[in-house]
Amino acid sequence: MQQTLVVYTSETGFTQRFALSIAQTLHCEVIDVQFLTASDLKNRTLIIYGGHLVGNKVLGLKSFFRQFKSMMPEMVIVFGSGVVRRDNVNCQQIKQYQLMHECPVTSFYYVQGYPKLSQMNFLRRLRAIRALKHWGSESYPAVQEAIQPLVADVTSLLNGPFTHGAVQI
């Protein structure tokens, strides 16, 4: 899927795991937003952007759009990663928030996972442990299971109708 590019931002490797799995499953390129250039966006049909979800914001998304707005394809799928139980995340509200802040998102997905606490510095680890206790769940889906709805819709989108259940415009 040469026309697809997965772009992500990740400070601890949590979102990176999802981005790498998405790219591997879709057989497309993946790049950390820190290393993204305008030429990386040329001839793309679809950009998939991922960042950690904090409240209604996907970290780094606004600055990504601001920097590369003129080069964006029509289809931009965004995923937010976090430890919060899926039923506590209002995807429609998050998508509307992104649109209000000039980030034209085709669809939004939330991917829930368990962070690798050993890869975090002390302060982030404390915050993650607190979040896990307060908003986490008893079990977490495997990475492939968490990304499955996004991957299914992207495959469908690039091969035909877009029907699988994303929050769409």
Secondary structure as UniProt FT lines:
FT   TURN            2..3
FT   STRAND          4..8
FT   HELIX           14..26
FT   STRAND          29..32
FT   HELIX           33..35
FT   HELIX           38..41
FT   TURN            42..43
FT   STRAND          46..54
FT   TURN            55..56
FT   STRAND          57..58
FT   TURN            59..60
FT   HELIX           61..68
FT   HELIX           69..71
FT   STRAND          75..82
FT   HELIX           86..88
FT   HELIX           91..100
FT   TURN            101..102
FT   STRAND          107..112
FT   HELIX           117..119
FT   HELIX           122..135
FT   HELIX           143..159
FT   STRAND          167..168
//
